[in-house]
Amino acid sequence: MLRGGCLCGGVRYEIEGAPVVVAHCHCTDCQRLSGAGHTTGAMFPVSGVQVRGPISEFQLASSTESIVTRSFCPTCGSQLFGRNTKMPGFTTVSVGTLDDPDLVVPQVVVFARTKRRWDPSDAALPTFDTQPDWKPEDGV
């Protein structure tokens, strides 16, 4: 069981099961979202995620012709979850919001084409210039 929540404590969540994938994303949307060079997300089936507390959402059209929904705490603004219409039934949890982020390990780097030179990543990780054409059930 993984647990986490927002900065102010108004939203808490619990997750059953292991992540499908843990990815560093360097797309420009994630850079704007995080205010840094990337985000790190762990994808899980929605059915294994239980959330307590109010959530606000923001939707945007991505460059890959899907709708991305970002869920965040309406009080402190912590970005907690993301969903993508191309991956129904799955949600991505912002790893930094886990109570113990060291319980998951990044497995892949995506959108390396927009990676900032001042934001290095592990050269041993599989790296893709864009989002690979895979489905969560395929694994990494």
Backbone bond lengths (Angstrom), bond angles and torsions (degrees), N, CA, C in turn:
res aa  C-N    CA-C-N  psi(-1)  N-CA   C-N-CA  omega(-1)  CA-C   N-CA-C  phi
1 M - - - 1.460 - - 1.523 108.49 -
2 L 1.318 115.78 125.18 1.470 121.06 173.50 1.519 108.20 -102.16
3 R 1.319 115.73 144.71 1.463 121.22 179.09 1.514 109.11 -130.41
4 G 1.328 115.45 153.71 1.450 119.73 177.90 1.506 110.71 -169.33
5 G 1.339 115.02 -173.90 1.448 119.62 179.78 1.511 111.59 177.79
6 C 1.295 114.27 -177.37 1.459 121.55 -177.60 1.536 111.39 -85.15
7 L 1.297 115.49 174.77 1.463 122.52 -177.90 1.524 112.79 -62.40
8 C 1.331 117.74 -41.05 1.467 119.94 -176.62 1.531 113.49 -85.94
9 G 1.340 117.16 -11.50 1.460 120.76 -179.66 1.513 114.24 87.56
10 G 1.321 118.26 0.25 1.463 121.64 -179.77 1.518 113.92 -70.77
11 V 1.329 117.12 -22.33 1.462 122.13 177.49 1.523 108.07 -123.20
12 R 1.308 115.97 130.41 1.463 123.02 175.83 1.522 107.82 -128.64
13 Y 1.330 116.27 150.39 1.459 120.00 177.17 1.515 110.91 -142.77
14 E 1.333 114.79 158.55 1.459 123.44 174.75 1.522 107.47 -131.82
15 I 1.335 115.52 143.14 1.462 120.79 -178.30 1.516 108.83 -129.80
16 E 1.327 115.97 129.51 1.458 121.60 174.22 1.513 108.94 -97.84
17 G 1.329 116.23 137.63 1.451 120.67 174.19 1.514 113.48 95.42
18 A 1.322 114.21 170.34 1.460 121.92 -179.97 1.525 110.17 -87.80
19 P 1.330 117.33 152.45 1.461 119.04 178.08 1.526 111.26 -66.88
20 V 1.319 115.35 148.84 1.460 122.11 174.68 1.524 108.94 -69.98
21 V 1.321 115.78 -42.15 1.463 122.30 178.29 1.522 107.99 -158.64
22 V 1.325 116.18 151.02 1.467 122.38 173.46 1.523 106.08 -122.87
23 A 1.336 116.26 122.91 1.462 120.43 -172.04 1.518 112.50 -132.25
24 H 1.331 114.34 142.56 1.461 121.24 165.51 1.527 105.97 -89.23
25 C 1.318 117.34 125.73 1.464 120.82 179.19 1.521 109.28 -113.79
26 H 1.326 115.72 124.60 1.465 122.48 -179.11 1.523 113.02 -106.17
27 C 1.346 118.30 18.85 1.468 119.27 178.79 1.527 109.24 -65.80
28 T 1.309 116.43 157.48 1.467 119.44 -176.86 1.525 111.76 -66.87
29 D 1.338 118.38 -29.05 1.468 119.58 175.87 1.524 110.29 -63.84
30 C 1.329 117.67 -43.43 1.471 120.68 179.02 1.528 111.07 -67.42
31 Q 1.317 116.81 -33.61 1.464 119.17 176.92 1.530 110.09 -64.22
32 R 1.304 117.15 -43.90 1.479 119.91 178.01 1.522 111.08 -66.19
33 L 1.331 115.99 -39.99 1.462 121.07 -179.66 1.519 111.49 -61.70
34 S 1.330 116.27 -43.96 1.461 120.42 -174.45 1.526 113.67 -89.09
35 G 1.341 116.51 -23.07 1.459 119.40 -172.92 1.515 111.09 73.53
36 A 1.326 116.67 16.10 1.462 123.04 -179.03 1.530 108.37 -134.40
37 G 1.313 117.33 -165.90 1.453 121.47 -177.22 1.511 115.14 -82.27
38 H 1.340 117.82 -14.94 1.460 120.76 -179.48 1.525 110.07 -166.48
39 T 1.317 114.85 171.34 1.461 121.68 167.23 1.526 106.92 -117.50
40 T 1.320 116.10 161.00 1.459 120.90 173.51 1.516 107.09 -125.06
41 G 1.323 115.29 122.50 1.452 120.68 -176.52 1.513 112.21 -127.53
42 A 1.325 115.69 146.33 1.464 123.12 175.79 1.520 107.63 -115.01
43 M 1.333 116.18 122.54 1.457 121.07 -176.65 1.522 111.01 -91.25
44 F 1.348 114.89 135.87 1.453 122.78 179.69 1.525 109.91 -137.27
45 P 1.346 117.77 154.72 1.459 119.18 169.56 1.536 108.98 -62.32
46 V 1.319 116.73 137.38 1.467 121.80 179.83 1.526 110.35 -56.78
47 S 1.320 116.99 -34.26 1.468 121.16 -177.13 1.531 113.22 -61.73
48 G 1.329 118.12 -20.69 1.462 121.06 -179.66 1.509 114.75 -96.10
49 V 1.347 117.87 3.62 1.462 121.65 -175.97 1.524 109.66 -111.08
50 Q 1.323 116.08 123.18 1.468 122.32 177.45 1.528 108.42 -114.97
51 V 1.338 116.84 128.19 1.466 122.21 -175.34 1.524 109.51 -119.37
52 R 1.336 115.74 135.74 1.469 122.48 173.30 1.519 108.31 -120.13
53 G 1.308 116.25 128.97 1.456 121.69 179.00 1.520 111.13 112.98
54 P 1.323 115.47 165.52 1.470 120.10 -176.24 1.526 111.97 -75.23
55 I 1.318 115.24 142.53 1.461 122.25 178.45 1.526 108.74 -125.95
56 S 1.308 117.01 135.84 1.460 121.93 170.54 1.515 107.64 -105.50
57 E 1.330 116.36 155.44 1.462 120.03 -178.04 1.518 111.45 -132.18
58 F 1.323 114.00 151.58 1.456 122.92 175.26 1.520 107.30 -135.17
59 Q 1.329 117.07 130.41 1.461 121.23 179.54 1.516 110.47 -112.19
60 L 1.336 114.72 145.48 1.455 119.72 175.87 1.520 109.08 -146.21
61 A 1.330 115.40 152.97 1.460 121.23 175.04 1.523 107.35 -84.41
62 S 1.329 116.10 127.99 1.463 119.69 -178.58 1.521 110.25 -90.11
63 S 1.315 115.45 168.07 1.461 120.85 178.62 1.527 111.60 -70.64
64 T 1.332 117.60 -11.83 1.461 121.11 178.81 1.528 111.82 -98.22
65 E 1.331 116.56 21.18 1.465 123.19 175.74 1.525 113.20 61.69
66 S 1.302 116.06 41.72 1.458 121.38 173.71 1.526 108.06 -131.77
67 I 1.308 114.97 168.67 1.464 120.65 174.87 1.524 107.29 -103.68
68 V 1.327 115.66 126.78 1.458 122.32 178.45 1.523 107.57 -107.02
69 T 1.316 116.41 130.03 1.455 122.23 177.47 1.516 108.18 -111.58
70 R 1.316 116.24 123.87 1.470 122.58 176.93 1.524 107.69 -103.99
71 S 1.322 116.60 129.84 1.465 121.96 178.63 1.517 108.58 -110.63
72 F 1.312 116.06 135.64 1.458 120.70 -175.61 1.520 110.77 -147.32
73 C 1.322 115.95 163.75 1.461 121.48 176.69 1.523 108.84 -73.04
74 P 1.327 118.52 127.75 1.459 120.29 -179.86 1.530 113.52 -71.70
75 T 1.325 118.03 -14.36 1.458 121.14 -179.92 1.524 112.16 -90.48
76 C 1.336 117.01 -55.02 1.469 119.57 -174.60 1.526 113.49 -101.84
77 G 1.342 117.42 -12.45 1.460 120.98 177.30 1.514 115.46 84.10
78 S 1.327 118.53 2.93 1.473 120.08 179.28 1.520 110.23 -57.16
79 Q 1.333 116.61 128.26 1.455 121.84 177.19 1.511 107.72 -81.95
80 L 1.329 117.14 118.09 1.453 121.75 -171.56 1.522 114.29 -105.84
81 F 1.337 116.82 -45.75 1.455 120.88 -172.01 1.523 110.65 -137.98
82 G 1.315 114.57 159.22 1.453 121.41 172.66 1.515 109.57 -140.64
83 R 1.340 115.72 143.84 1.462 121.17 175.09 1.525 107.98 -130.21
84 N 1.323 115.43 153.25 1.453 121.33 -179.23 1.522 107.49 -133.99
85 T 1.338 117.22 131.92 1.461 119.99 -177.88 1.526 112.71 -62.74
86 K 1.319 118.39 -18.59 1.466 120.62 177.11 1.527 112.35 -79.79
87 M 1.337 117.26 -7.50 1.459 121.48 179.31 1.529 109.66 -132.93
88 P 1.345 116.50 64.47 1.468 119.20 -177.83 1.529 111.39 -62.31
89 G 1.326 114.97 144.85 1.454 120.30 178.31 1.520 114.67 87.65
90 F 1.351 116.13 1.55 1.455 120.64 -179.57 1.521 110.23 -127.11
91 T 1.318 115.72 150.29 1.459 121.71 174.46 1.526 108.36 -132.54
92 T 1.309 115.37 149.50 1.461 120.70 177.49 1.518 108.31 -108.21
93 V 1.305 115.98 126.43 1.458 123.01 -178.89 1.525 108.56 -96.21
94 S 1.322 117.37 131.87 1.462 121.15 175.40 1.524 108.20 -67.60
95 V 1.330 115.93 113.93 1.467 121.49 -171.99 1.528 112.31 -57.85
96 G 1.313 118.41 -35.07 1.456 121.01 -179.67 1.516 114.10 -65.17
97 T 1.344 117.93 -12.28 1.464 120.61 178.80 1.527 112.09 -92.89
98 L 1.335 117.62 -3.82 1.465 120.32 175.10 1.530 109.66 -69.53
99 D 1.316 116.91 145.96 1.462 120.06 175.86 1.525 110.53 -60.66
100 D 1.338 117.02 -35.73 1.465 121.73 176.24 1.527 108.79 -130.83
101 P 1.335 117.69 86.31 1.464 120.65 -178.20 1.525 113.67 -61.21
102 D 1.322 118.52 -18.41 1.461 120.79 179.57 1.531 112.85 -73.77
103 L 1.326 117.84 -4.89 1.458 120.46 178.05 1.524 112.93 -76.44
104 V 1.334 117.49 -12.20 1.462 121.37 174.92 1.522 108.98 -120.94
105 V 1.322 116.01 153.48 1.459 121.35 -176.64 1.528 109.02 -127.50
106 P 1.333 118.38 127.24 1.471 120.06 177.55 1.528 110.93 -57.15
107 Q 1.348 114.71 140.12 1.458 121.65 -177.16 1.521 113.06 -117.12
108 V 1.322 117.74 -18.50 1.460 120.27 -171.65 1.530 109.45 -157.32
109 V 1.327 115.72 156.02 1.464 123.28 174.65 1.525 107.16 -119.00
110 V 1.339 116.75 128.69 1.462 120.78 177.98 1.529 110.43 -120.80
111 F 1.313 114.79 157.95 1.466 124.27 -177.21 1.530 112.03 57.38
112 A 1.334 114.72 42.80 1.465 120.33 178.56 1.522 112.12 -64.70
113 R 1.323 117.68 -19.36 1.471 119.66 -179.52 1.531 111.98 -63.55
114 T 1.331 117.56 -22.44 1.468 120.34 178.50 1.531 111.62 -113.28
115 K 1.317 115.75 17.91 1.466 121.35 177.31 1.531 109.76 -65.83
116 R 1.300 116.66 137.44 1.466 121.89 178.83 1.526 110.12 -83.82
117 R 1.301 116.58 138.54 1.474 120.20 -176.55 1.527 111.84 -63.98
118 W 1.322 118.19 -21.95 1.461 121.28 -179.95 1.527 112.19 -88.60
119 D 1.353 117.09 5.21 1.466 121.29 -179.85 1.526 109.25 -121.51
120 P 1.333 117.64 77.64 1.463 120.36 -175.99 1.529 111.93 -68.46
121 S 1.328 115.25 154.03 1.464 120.27 175.41 1.527 108.88 -133.20
122 D 1.285 116.05 168.51 1.460 123.31 -178.31 1.529 109.26 -64.86
123 A 1.312 117.60 114.64 1.462 122.57 -178.73 1.524 112.27 -64.67
124 A 1.321 118.06 -16.68 1.463 121.28 179.94 1.534 112.67 -79.34
125 L 1.341 117.15 -15.43 1.462 119.69 -179.11 1.524 110.70 -77.12
126 P 1.344 117.77 141.21 1.461 119.70 171.95 1.528 108.84 -57.31
127 T 1.323 116.62 133.63 1.462 121.59 -173.19 1.524 109.85 -127.93
128 F 1.333 115.69 133.99 1.462 122.11 -178.18 1.522 109.66 -124.67
129 D 1.322 117.15 138.72 1.463 121.51 179.23 1.520 112.48 -65.00
130 T 1.340 117.66 -30.92 1.456 122.85 178.37 1.524 108.03 -130.54
131 Q 1.316 115.98 -160.53 1.469 120.78 174.50 1.524 107.67 -81.62
132 P 1.335 119.13 121.81 1.465 119.54 178.69 1.524 110.97 -61.51
133 D 1.293 116.02 152.50 1.462 121.54 179.35 1.530 109.13 -86.51
134 W 1.322 115.74 78.77 1.451 121.70 178.84 1.514 108.60 -139.12
135 K 1.294 115.12 160.84 1.459 121.98 176.97 1.517 108.00 -110.93
136 P 1.333 118.11 150.91 1.469 120.65 -177.84 1.520 113.85 -52.34
137 E 1.310 117.62 -36.02 1.461 119.25 -178.76 1.535 112.14 -68.67
138 D 1.332 118.19 -15.31 1.468 122.52 177.18 1.524 112.35 -76.71
139 G 1.327 118.38 -21.26 1.460 121.97 -173.96 1.520 110.12 75.60
140 V 1.319 116.74 -168.92 1.477 120.61 -178.26 1.507 110.03 -84.16
